[in-house]
Amino acid sequence: MMQKTKGLLFPVVFLALVLTGCSSSSQQKDNKPANQKTGDWAVVYNASNKKVTTLRSKSAIDYISDKTGDDGGNHPNGINKDVPAGSKLRYRYDLYQSKPRVKISLYVYSNKYAKLTNLPVISKISWKMSNQEFQKFNHPKEIE
C-alpha cells in the first residue's frame, strides 16, 4: 500500500509544480494583458468548438492554474481516468505557457466534472468540481 501511495504522489506533486509554473511565470501586473509570445494565456471554446474568449490577464491565468492545480492534485484517484460516461462537454480551456512551451487542455462538463489532458508524466486527470468553481468555469468571460 505504501509503494502505491508513493507511486501516485510523484505525479500529483509534479502536476502541481507544472500548474504553479503556469501561473507564476507570467511577470505581468495583475489584470494587464500578457504578450501571447512571452506570457501565458488561455483560449476558451464552447461545446461546438467555437471560440468564446481569450484570457490574458495574470489574475485570470492565476485563477485557472491555481484551481486546476489544487483540484487535480487533491484527486490522485482520477489520474489517467476519464469522466463518467454520458458527460456532456460545456467548455474547453486551452492553456498555453510560453516558457517552456506547453499546452494543457481543461475540459468542463455539465455534470460538474473536469478533465485535464496533455500533462507531462501523466496523460490526464479528472475530478468533480465544487459548485462555486463549476459556476465560475461556466462563465469564462467573467474570469477575465
N, C-alpha and C positions, 0 to 999 in steps of 0.2 A: 504494500500500500504506500509506503514511504517513497519508493522509487517512482511510482506512478505520479504522486504529487509533485516530486521534483521534476519529472518529465514534463508536466503541464506548467509548472511555474516559470521555466525559462522562456517559452514562447509568449506567455502573458506579460512578463516583465519587458521583454523585447518589444512587444506591441505598444506597451505604454510609453517606452522610450521613443519609439518612432513617431507616435502621435504627439508626444510632447515636443519633439523636434519640429513637427509641422507647425505647431502654434508659436514656438519661441524663435524660429529662425527669421521671421519677418521682423525687421527692425523699424517698422513704420510706427508713428504715433497713433494712438487709438483713433479709430474711425477715419483715418486717412487711407486713400487707396494705395495698395501695393502694386508695384510695377509687375505685370504678368511675366516678364522675363527674369526678374530678380527676386520677386517675393512669392508668397503663397496665395492661392485663390481657389474658389470653388465654383463650378458651373452646375446649375440645378436644372433637371429635366423632369417633366411630368410623366405619367404612365404611358402617354402616347409618344414619348421620346421627343417632345417639343421643348425647346429651351425656355425656362421660366425666368431665370435671372442669373447674373454672375455676381458672386460675393467676393469683395476685395478688401474690405476693411479688416484691420487687425482684430477688432473686437469680434467680428463675425467668425473669422477663421479660428480665433482662440476658443470661442464658444463651441464650435463644431468639434475641434480637436479635443478639447477638454471633456466634453460629454461622451464622445465616442470612445476616447481612451479610457475614461473611468468605467463606462458601462461594459465595454468589451473586456477590459481587464478583470472586472468583477464576475464574469461569467465564463470561467475556463471550461465548463461542460459544453459550451457552444462552439468550441474550436473545431474547425473542419466539418461543421454540421450545417445543414440547410434549415430554412424557416419551415414551419409546418405546411403540409400540403394544403392547397386552396388559398394560400396567402396572396392577396392582390396588391400589386405594386402601386404606390402613390407617387413617390418621388425617388429620383436617383441623384445623389450628390457626387460629382466627380471632383475629388480633392487633389489639387496639384501643389507640389513642392518643387521649387527650382533647384535647390542645393541640399542634398543630392536630388537629382531629377527623379521624382516619384509621382505616381498617380494611383490613388486609392479610391475605390468606389464605395459609397454608402447607399444602401437601398432601404427605403422606409415603406412599410407595408400597412394596409388598412387595419390589420388585426394587432397593431402596436409592435409588431416585430421589426427588427432592423438587422441588416447583414452588412458586414464589411468584407470586401474582396480585394485581391491584388496585394495582400500583405506580405512583407518579407517573412520568410521562415514558415509561416502557416498560410494556407491558401485563403481561408475565410473564417469568420466567426459570426455567430448570430445570437441575439438576445431579445428579450421583451423590454420595451421602453416604459418609463413611468408615464402617467397621464400628462404631466406637465411637459416632459420632453417630447412626447408624441404631438402635443398641440403646437409646440414651437417648430418642430421639423415639418409639420404640415402647413406651415405658413412661411415658406422660405424668404419671401420678400421682407418679412418683418424681422428677420435675423440681422440684416444689414443695419 
